[in-house]
Each structure stands twice: as structure tokens, then as C-alpha cells.
Amino acid sequence: MEKHIAIIDAKQLSDVNPSLRDPVEYRKSGLSLNHIVGCPLDCSYCVRHLFENFDQRTPQALMSDEQAFEQLISHRYFQPHITPIQLFNRATDPMLPEVKPHTHNLLRLLDQAGLTNNVLVITRWRVTLEDCEHFNALRNIKLTILVTYSGINDPKVEPIKSSIAANSLRILFQHAQRYRALLYWRPIIPGLNDSAEHIAQAAELANHSHATVFSGLFYRREIAQYYQSQGIPEPYSSTARRKLLPLAEEQRLLRMYEVHSPGTPIFRKTSCGVAYAHRQPDYNGHFGITELCDTCPTAQYSTCKAAWKRPDEALLNTLCTTLGAEGEPLITDRAIIVRGLDEQRRYFMQHTLGYQVHDADKPHHYDRHGRAEAQRSL
């Protein structure tokens, strides 16, 4: 019988970063459930740096799976059959040997509740045939396993061999029935893993997935400080709130990817790849951001176009009033522009309406959706 991780006591809980004590947080691709904290994989660019727990390498549970499940489905922003869900994507890897019994248990709880929400599991670790059998046993949720693969072979940047993720993706794709397996090609860092050889390897691996999603490096101040402390060459001259990948670099990458793997679907946005894999409209409403759609297969473009519609103004105004927005919202052909709402409230509105919701004070410029403005490599 698989052993579950013990729940920490009150004294240990007081040592956990306050931002990690609440296991449910709304992120762009959905409500994120993270009641297990700690990871030994030591990827230099991990978001755990932001929560000051990078050195916590032994996974610990803040509460039971059942308690976490109840907190998730009773969360003020959770909507059955609508809200996308992410498991263990902030503070651990869901397929670590000691963590994955909890991953399978949560998936079972969600499925047995009759929920049909999209559920995303992101891993770079080992997936077995037995894991695939568990995934295939699920009947209701729309499950996507996203396998993070970079091709980086510098152990100071990424100690874990990319071959582990590549093998996991092949196993997942080969045995997929009730779930979908995506190649999560990231982070792509100019000069480190963007050579013709790297791109060819990723393009070959894409043939063992239902779709590919790629992105640049999330390079925040805390991560830059870690790079400096470890003597890792800094890939960019400045940090940024959004991910870094120079536009010219992206265009080159896409051209070469198409040469090596023509017709294999590739997307800039996670929700676009998930939507394609499950043959559904994009739940993040990216269709209005037209420049994101240039890699989209015709059939999927038509699916999103048919579902995408201007939001009902009465419902939008009600949501803005309820959520505490400042002033009147502005509806454009690309997005709803609001002021005074944090990410959690904007994402709730976005998934409710199926339409992009942007902060007026942090504008998205054309061809820079989610792309940082500071892009100069060192």
C-alpha cells in the first residue's frame, strides 16, 4: 500500500511561508490546489523561489486530501463544470513518488463528484503505465497531463535530465484513452536550449503528444538573485513580471519547428493547447487576441470562433459591481478592460465569460500578450 505524506503540525505550519498556507489560489489556467509543499528537483528557475521555500526539498502536507478537496470546491470562485483546475503546480511536482498517491486521490475525488471541469497536472518527473491506468479510469473530468521538457543539459540550471520527461510523455501518449498528454516545451532560453538541434529534438518529441505548448523564461527578481548566488550566467539583463522570449527568437523557433515537424499543432498559450487536445473552445477566451491564433489548426480556430462572443453587458456590470471593480468596464474586440481587480477576480470573470479580462494599469500590447517588454539578452 502506498504511504501518504504526513500532515504537518501547528508548529511546523507556522514556519511555512504565509503565501503557501492557503492551498487554493486562482491562477490564469484555473484554481490551483497546492496543499503539499516541497520538492527535491531543484530547477533553478522554479517559482518556489517566489515563496521562499526553494530549500524545502521534502514534501509536506498542510492538510488531508479530503480537506483540500473541500476547500477547492467550496472556494468562492469555484464553478462546477466551468472553472479549470490545476493540481500541485506551485510548490511540488505531482508525480514525485511520495506525492502522486495524493494526485491520484484528488483526481478520483474530483471525478467521483461528477465534475466535468478541465483538470491540469503538470510534471517533469516519471510517469508509469500504472499511472496511465489510473488516469484512464477517470470518467468525468477532462484531464490533461502537461509534461515539462526543456532539453537543457546544464545541471546548474536544470539538474533533472530532460530524458525523464521525454520518456514520460511517450508513455502517456502511447496509453492515452480518457486523458490527453501535452508537450510543455519550456522554458526556452536564447543561447541555452534554442539551437537547431534543440528545436529538432523538441519537434520530434511533439509527435508523441496531442499538442505542444511553448513559452519563455519566467525571470523574476527572486530567481535572478538565486542565479547570482549560484554563479549561473544570467540570461537577461533585467527581470520582468511576464515571461521573457524575444519576438524574433519566437518567430525563428516556429519556422524551424515547422520544418522538422510540419503540421504538428503548437500553441503559445496553455489553455489553447488544452482546448485543442480536448476539441473544445479555449476557456481563456484568447480568440480575440488574433495574433495568438496564427499557429492554430483550422478546425480548432473554427471551434473557438463559434463559441467566442461579446459578453453580456448586464452580466459584466453585475460581476464588476460584485467583485469591486473601479469605474465602468471597457469592452473591446480583444478583451474586457477593468481597473481595481486583482488576478484572482479577473480570472474568475474571464472563465465566467469566456473572454479575456485585462487590467487597465498593466496593458497588453499587440503581439506582446503575456510577453515581457524587457527582452534584451545579455
ZALUM-777174 format. One line per field, with one value per residue (C-alpha): residue number from 1; residue in one letter; x, y, z. Coordinates in steps of 0.5 Angstrom, whole numbers. Last residue first. Example, Ala and Ser with C-alpha at 12.3 -4.5 7.8 and 13.67 -1.06 7.14 Angstrom:
num: 2; 1
residuo: S; A
X: 27; 25
Y: -2; -9
Z: 14; 16
***
This chain:
num: 378; 377; 376; 375; 374; 373; 372; 371; 370; 369; 368; 367; 366; 365; 364; 363; 362; 361; 360; 359; 358; 357; 356; 355; 354; 353; 352; 351; 350; 349; 348; 347; 346; 345; 344; 343; 342; 341; 340; 339; 338; 337; 336; 335; 334; 333; 332; 331; 330; 329; 328; 327; 326; 325; 324; 323; 322; 321; 320; 319; 318; 317; 316; 315; 314; 313; 312; 311; 310; 309; 308; 307; 306; 305; 304; 303; 302; 301; 300; 299; 298; 297; 296; 295; 294; 293; 292; 291; 290; 289; 288; 287; 286; 285; 284; 283; 282; 281; 280; 279; 278; 277; 276; 275; 274; 273; 272; 271; 270; 269; 268; 267; 266; 265; 264; 263; 262; 261; 260; 259; 258; 257; 256; 255; 254; 253; 252; 251; 250; 249; 248; 247; 246; 245; 244; 243; 242; 241; 240; 239; 238; 237; 236; 235; 234; 233; 232; 231; 230; 229; 228; 227; 226; 225; 224; 223; 222; 221; 220; 219; 218; 217; 216; 215; 214; 213; 212; 211; 210; 209; 208; 207; 206; 205; 204; 203; 202; 201; 200; 199; 198; 197; 196; 195; 194; 193; 192; 191; 190; 189; 188; 187; 186; 185; 184; 183; 182; 181; 180; 179; 178; 177; 176; 175; 174; 173; 172; 171; 170; 169; 168; 167; 166; 165; 164; 163; 162; 161; 160; 159; 158; 157; 156; 155; 154; 153; 152; 151; 150; 149; 148; 147; 146; 145; 144; 143; 142; 141; 140; 139; 138; 137; 136; 135; 134; 133; 132; 131; 130; 129; 128; 127; 126; 125; 124; 123; 122; 121; 120; 119; 118; 117; 116; 115; 114; 113; 112; 111; 110; 109; 108; 107; 106; 105; 104; 103; 102; 101; 100; 99; 98; 97; 96; 95; 94; 93; 92; 91; 90; 89; 88; 87; 86; 85; 84; 83; 82; 81; 80; 79; 78; 77; 76; 75; 74; 73; 72; 71; 70; 69; 68; 67; 66; 65; 64; 63; 62; 61; 60; 59; 58; 57; 56; 55; 54; 53; 52; 51; 50; 49; 48; 47; 46; 45; 44; 43; 42; 41; 40; 39; 38; 37; 36; 35; 34; 33; 32; 31; 30; 29; 28; 27; 26; 25; 24; 23; 22; 21; 20; 19; 18; 17; 16; 15; 14; 13; 12; 11; 10; 9; 8; 7; 6; 5; 4; 3; 2; 1
residuo: L; S; R; Q; A; E; A; R; G; H; R; D; Y; H; H; P; K; D; A; D; H; V; Q; Y; G; L; T; H; Q; M; F; Y; R; R; Q; E; D; L; G; R; V; I; I; A; R; D; T; I; L; P; E; G; E; A; G; L; T; T; C; L; T; N; L; L; A; E; D; P; R; K; W; A; A; K; C; T; S; Y; Q; A; T; P; C; T; D; C; L; E; T; I; G; F; H; G; N; Y; D; P; Q; R; H; A; Y; A; V; G; C; S; T; K; R; F; I; P; T; G; P; S; H; V; E; Y; M; R; L; L; R; Q; E; E; A; L; P; L; L; K; R; R; A; T; S; S; Y; P; E; P; I; G; Q; S; Q; Y; Y; Q; A; I; E; R; R; Y; F; L; G; S; F; V; T; A; H; S; H; N; A; L; E; A; A; Q; A; I; H; E; A; S; D; N; L; G; P; I; I; P; R; W; Y; L; L; A; R; Y; R; Q; A; H; Q; F; L; I; R; L; S; N; A; A; I; S; S; K; I; P; E; V; K; P; D; N; I; G; S; Y; T; V; L; I; T; L; K; I; N; R; L; A; N; F; H; E; C; D; E; L; T; V; R; W; R; T; I; V; L; V; N; N; T; L; G; A; Q; D; L; L; R; L; L; N; H; T; H; P; K; V; E; P; L; M; P; D; T; A; R; N; F; L; Q; I; P; T; I; H; P; Q; F; Y; R; H; S; I; L; Q; E; F; A; Q; E; D; S; M; L; A; Q; P; T; R; Q; D; F; N; E; F; L; H; R; V; C; Y; S; C; D; L; P; C; G; V; I; H; N; L; S; L; G; S; K; R; Y; E; V; P; D; R; L; S; P; N; V; D; S; L; Q; K; A; D; I; I; A; I; H; K; E; M
X: 46; 39; 35; 28; 25; 18; 15; 11; 4; 0; 6; 4; -1; 0; -3; -4; -2; -6; -12; -12; -14; -20; -20; -27; -30; -35; -34; -27; -25; -29; -26; -19; -20; -22; -16; -11; -13; -19; -18; -19; -22; -21; -25; -21; -20; -26; -26; -31; -29; -31; -34; -31; -27; -28; -31; -32; -40; -40; -36; -40; -46; -43; -41; -48; -51; -46; -47; -40; -38; -38; -33; -36; -36; -29; -26; -29; -27; -20; -20; -22; -17; -11; -8; -1; -3; -8; -4; -4; -12; -12; -20; -19; -16; -22; -19; -23; -21; -26; -27; -23; -20; -13; -14; -17; -11; -6; -10; -11; -3; -2; 3; 1; 4; 0; 4; 3; 10; 15; 22; 21; 15; 19; 25; 20; 17; 23; 25; 19; 20; 27; 25; 20; 24; 22; 21; 15; 11; 13; 20; 27; 33; 39; 37; 40; 44; 50; 49; 54; 50; 48; 47; 42; 39; 38; 35; 30; 28; 28; 23; 25; 19; 23; 20; 14; 12; 5; 5; -1; -3; 4; 9; 10; 12; 18; 21; 20; 23; 29; 29; 29; 35; 39; 37; 40; 35; 37; 42; 43; 36; 32; 26; 23; 19; 16; 10; 9; 2; -2; -9; -14; -19; -15; -8; -3; 2; 2; 3; 9; 12; 11; 14; 20; 21; 21; 26; 30; 30; 35; 34; 39; 37; 41; 47; 46; 47; 43; 37; 32; 27; 21; 15; 10; 3; -2; -9; -16; -23; -26; -32; -30; -23; -20; -16; -12; -11; -8; -4; -1; 0; 4; 9; 10; 17; 18; 17; 10; 4; -3; -9; -16; -21; -28; -33; -35; -39; -36; -33; -28; -26; -25; -21; -17; -15; -13; -9; -5; -5; -2; 3; 6; 11; 14; 14; 9; 5; 12; 12; 10; 6; 4; 1; -6; -9; -17; -21; -27; -33; -36; -37; -36; -30; -29; -32; -28; -32; -30; -23; -23; -27; -22; -16; -20; -20; -13; -11; -8; -1; 2; 10; 15; 22; 26; 25; 31; 26; 21; 22; 15; 18; 24; 18; 17; 23; 28; 34; 30; 32; 28; 28; 21; 17; 9; 3; -3; -3; -9; -9; -16; -15; -10; -9; -8; -13; -10; -12; -8; -8; -1; 3; 3; 4; 11; 11; 14; 8; 6; 11; 9; 1; 3; 5; 0; 4; 5; 2; 5; 3; 0
Y: 79; 78; 84; 83; 88; 88; 82; 77; 75; 78; 82; 82; 88; 91; 88; 94; 93; 99; 98; 90; 85; 81; 76; 73; 66; 70; 66; 64; 71; 74; 69; 70; 78; 77; 72; 77; 83; 88; 95; 97; 93; 92; 87; 84; 84; 87; 92; 92; 98; 97; 102; 105; 101; 94; 91; 84; 85; 91; 88; 82; 86; 90; 84; 81; 87; 88; 81; 79; 79; 72; 67; 60; 59; 63; 58; 52; 55; 56; 49; 46; 51; 49; 55; 57; 64; 65; 69; 75; 75; 76; 76; 68; 68; 67; 63; 57; 56; 52; 45; 39; 36; 37; 44; 46; 44; 47; 54; 54; 53; 59; 60; 54; 48; 43; 39; 41; 40; 37; 39; 45; 47; 47; 51; 57; 57; 58; 63; 67; 66; 69; 75; 76; 76; 71; 73; 71; 77; 81; 82; 82; 85; 84; 77; 70; 71; 66; 62; 64; 60; 67; 71; 66; 66; 73; 73; 68; 72; 78; 75; 71; 67; 64; 63; 59; 53; 49; 43; 38; 31; 29; 24; 27; 33; 29; 30; 38; 38; 34; 39; 45; 43; 41; 48; 51; 54; 51; 56; 61; 64; 61; 57; 55; 51; 46; 43; 37; 35; 29; 28; 24; 18; 14; 16; 10; 12; 19; 18; 13; 18; 24; 20; 18; 26; 28; 23; 25; 32; 30; 34; 38; 44; 51; 48; 42; 45; 40; 44; 40; 44; 39; 40; 34; 37; 32; 34; 31; 33; 31; 26; 18; 17; 10; 12; 17; 11; 6; 12; 12; 4; 5; 10; 17; 20; 27; 34; 35; 39; 36; 40; 39; 42; 41; 36; 35; 28; 28; 22; 25; 31; 25; 21; 26; 28; 21; 20; 27; 25; 18; 22; 26; 21; 18; 25; 26; 32; 36; 41; 48; 52; 46; 42; 41; 45; 46; 50; 53; 51; 45; 47; 54; 55; 63; 63; 56; 51; 46; 47; 48; 41; 38; 40; 37; 31; 31; 32; 38; 42; 36; 36; 35; 34; 39; 45; 50; 53; 55; 63; 63; 67; 62; 56; 59; 55; 58; 54; 47; 44; 37; 36; 39; 42; 44; 39; 43; 46; 47; 52; 55; 56; 57; 64; 63; 63; 60; 55; 52; 58; 57; 58; 65; 65; 62; 55; 56; 57; 50; 47; 49; 47; 40; 38; 32; 26; 24; 18; 11; 7; 0
Z: -44; -48; -49; -48; -43; -45; -42; -46; -44; -50; -53; -60; -59; -52; -46; -41; -34; -31; -35; -32; -37; -38; -44; -46; -44; -39; -33; -34; -35; -29; -25; -28; -26; -19; -18; -22; -17; -19; -19; -26; -32; -39; -43; -48; -56; -60; -54; -48; -43; -36; -32; -25; -20; -20; -13; -15; -14; -18; -24; -24; -24; -30; -34; -33; -36; -41; -44; -46; -54; -57; -58; -58; -66; -67; -62; -66; -72; -70; -68; -74; -78; -74; -69; -71; -73; -67; -62; -67; -66; -59; -59; -59; -53; -49; -43; -44; -51; -54; -54; -58; -52; -55; -58; -51; -48; -53; -53; -45; -44; -49; -54; -58; -63; -67; -71; -79; -81; -75; -77; -82; -78; -71; -75; -77; -70; -67; -71; -70; -62; -63; -67; -61; -55; -50; -43; -39; -35; -29; -31; -29; -33; -37; -39; -39; -32; -32; -26; -21; -15; -11; -18; -21; -14; -14; -21; -19; -13; -18; -23; -29; -32; -38; -45; -47; -51; -52; -56; -58; -57; -56; -58; -65; -61; -59; -66; -65; -59; -61; -68; -63; -59; -65; -69; -62; -57; -51; -48; -52; -52; -46; -48; -41; -43; -48; -45; -49; -48; -46; -46; -42; -43; -47; -47; -47; -52; -51; -43; -44; -49; -45; -39; -43; -45; -38; -36; -42; -40; -34; -28; -25; -29; -29; -25; -29; -36; -41; -42; -47; -44; -42; -38; -39; -39; -37; -39; -35; -37; -31; -32; -33; -29; -30; -36; -31; -26; -32; -34; -27; -27; -34; -31; -30; -28; -27; -31; -29; -30; -28; -31; -29; -34; -31; -32; -24; -23; -15; -17; -22; -17; -11; -16; -19; -11; -10; -16; -14; -7; -9; -13; -8; -5; -11; -15; -20; -17; -17; -11; -9; -15; -20; -15; -18; -23; -24; -30; -27; -31; -30; -22; -21; -16; -14; -7; -6; -3; -9; -7; 1; 0; -4; 1; 7; 3; 1; 8; 11; 10; 7; 7; 1; 3; -1; 3; 0; -5; 0; 0; -4; -10; -10; -11; -18; -20; -25; -22; -22; -15; -16; -9; -8; -2; -1; -1; 0; -7; -11; -17; -19; -26; -32; -30; -23; -17; -11; -6; -1; 4; 8; 2; 2; 9; 8; 12; 19; 23; 20; 23; 30; 28; 26; 19; 16; 14; 7; 4; 4; -2; 0
***
